[in-house]
Amino acid sequence: MANARLGDSKRTLIATIGDEDSITGLLLAGTGHVTSASKKNFMVVDSKTSVAEIQKAFDEFTTERDDIAIVLINQHVADKIRPSVDKYEAAFPALLEIPSKDHPYDPEKDSVLKRVKKLFGE
């Protein structure tokens, strides 16, 4: 029934870009998926991960793939590609910034929350 509301969309997966602890927790919760073409719906970001690699994963999950319904990204990772995150306005996949173990959530940085506040004139 949920798919009927989304127009029988193929968008059924949650993609995640984040630190190892966040990704591990979400994989243990069952969000991991690897396509027949060996494309994963997650990316582990560490201190050696370049901004270009993060941007590439973000672009893949938000524009290239049609099976992703939600993209979760650690807020401290989103900060590295903040212009792209702030510019992203598509309804699907939905983009949500999440905290990590070592980096608390800051609502002042969240682009979605900023848009909601602007909509309500705050």
Backbone torsions as a table, in degrees:
resi	resn	phi	psi	omega
1	MET	NA	-35.7	178.5
2	ALA	-62.0	-39.3	179.3
3	ASN	-65.4	-32.5	178.7
4	ALA	-63.2	-37.3	179.4
5	ARG	-70.2	-25.4	178.7
6	LEU	-94.1	12.5	179.1
7	GLY	74.2	38.2	-178.6
8	ASP	51.0	40.5	-179.0
9	SER	-67.1	151.8	173.3
10	LYS	-80.4	-6.1	-175.6
11	ARG	-72.8	97.8	-177.8
12	THR	-126.9	-4.2	-173.4
13	LEU	-106.7	154.2	171.0
14	ILE	-105.1	123.2	176.1
15	ALA	-100.3	148.9	-177.4
16	THR	-136.9	135.4	172.8
17	ILE	-123.8	116.7	-177.2
18	GLY	-175.0	-173.8	-179.6
19	ASP	-72.7	168.3	-174.3
20	GLU	-59.5	-41.6	-179.3
21	ASP	-64.4	-43.3	179.3
22	SER	-64.2	-46.1	-179.7
23	ILE	-63.5	-44.6	180.0
24	THR	-58.9	-46.3	179.1
25	GLY	-60.2	-43.8	-179.8
26	LEU	-70.4	-34.8	176.0
27	LEU	-66.2	-40.7	177.2
28	LEU	-64.8	-27.4	177.5
29	ALA	-78.7	-7.9	174.7
30	GLY	101.0	16.6	-177.8
31	THR	-86.7	-10.2	-175.8
32	GLY	-70.7	144.4	178.0
33	HIS	-154.9	140.2	174.6
34	VAL	-126.0	125.2	-178.5
35	THR	-74.5	171.9	177.7
36	SER	-64.3	-22.1	176.9
37	ALA	-90.5	14.8	178.6
38	SER	64.0	28.9	175.2
39	LYS	-91.7	127.4	-179.7
40	LYS	-92.1	156.1	176.9
41	ASN	-101.9	26.4	178.9
42	PHE	-149.3	157.2	176.2
43	MET	-142.5	125.1	176.2
44	VAL	-87.7	126.3	179.7
45	VAL	-109.0	128.2	174.6
46	ASP	-129.6	-171.7	-175.8
47	SER	-65.0	-19.6	-179.2
48	LYS	-92.7	-6.2	-178.5
49	THR	-76.2	128.5	-178.7
50	SER	-80.1	157.9	176.3
51	VAL	-61.1	-36.5	179.1
52	ALA	-62.0	-39.1	178.3
53	GLU	-67.1	-40.8	177.7
54	ILE	-63.8	-44.9	179.4
55	GLN	-61.3	-41.2	179.7
56	LYS	-62.1	-45.1	178.5
57	ALA	-64.1	-43.0	178.4
58	PHE	-58.9	-47.7	179.7
59	ASP	-62.7	-41.8	179.1
60	GLU	-61.9	-48.4	-176.6
61	PHE	-69.6	-31.9	-174.9
62	THR	-95.1	-25.5	-175.5
63	THR	-124.8	-32.2	-173.0
64	GLU	-88.2	-33.1	-176.0
65	ARG	-97.8	140.8	179.5
66	ASP	-107.7	11.5	179.6
67	ASP	-106.5	2.5	-177.5
68	ILE	-98.2	125.4	178.0
69	ALA	-97.9	-34.6	-176.8
70	ILE	-138.2	137.1	173.1
71	VAL	-114.5	119.8	174.5
72	LEU	-100.5	133.3	179.3
73	ILE	-137.9	131.3	175.2
74	ASN	-58.9	137.2	-176.3
75	GLN	-60.7	-37.8	179.8
76	HIS	-68.8	-25.4	174.4
77	VAL	-77.0	-41.5	177.9
78	ALA	-58.9	-33.3	178.6
79	ASP	-59.8	-29.3	-179.0
80	LYS	-71.3	-25.8	178.3
81	ILE	-123.3	33.9	-174.0
82	ARG	-50.0	-42.9	179.1
83	PRO	-57.5	-41.2	179.1
84	SER	-69.1	-40.2	179.9
85	VAL	-65.2	-44.9	-179.6
86	ASP	-66.9	-31.1	-179.1
87	LYS	-78.9	-22.3	-175.8
88	TYR	-68.2	124.2	-176.8
89	GLU	-130.8	1.8	-177.0
90	ALA	-67.0	148.2	177.8
91	ALA	-73.4	-37.6	179.3
92	PHE	-129.1	134.0	-6.9
93	PRO	-72.3	147.2	176.1
94	ALA	-68.8	141.8	-178.9
95	LEU	-112.3	123.0	-179.8
96	LEU	-127.1	130.2	175.7
97	GLU	-90.9	133.4	-177.5
98	ILE	-125.4	155.8	177.2
99	PRO	-76.8	168.9	172.1
100	SER	-125.8	173.9	-177.9
101	LYS	-58.9	-40.3	-175.1
102	ASP	-98.3	-8.5	-176.9
103	HIS	-132.0	105.9	-179.0
104	PRO	-67.4	159.0	178.9
105	TYR	-72.8	134.0	176.9
106	ASP	-119.0	105.0	-176.8
107	PRO	-60.9	-22.1	179.8
108	GLU	-68.7	-21.0	-179.4
109	LYS	-93.5	-18.6	-173.1
110	ASP	-69.5	116.7	-175.9
111	SER	-66.9	-35.3	178.9
112	VAL	-67.1	-45.9	179.0
113	LEU	-62.8	-37.0	176.8
114	LYS	-60.8	-42.2	179.8
115	ARG	-66.2	-39.5	179.0
116	VAL	-63.7	-45.1	178.3
117	LYS	-61.0	-40.6	179.4
118	LYS	-64.4	-40.1	179.5
119	LEU	-61.3	-38.8	-179.2
120	PHE	-91.6	7.3	174.6
121	GLY	72.7	28.1	179.6
122	GLU	-92.0	NA	NA
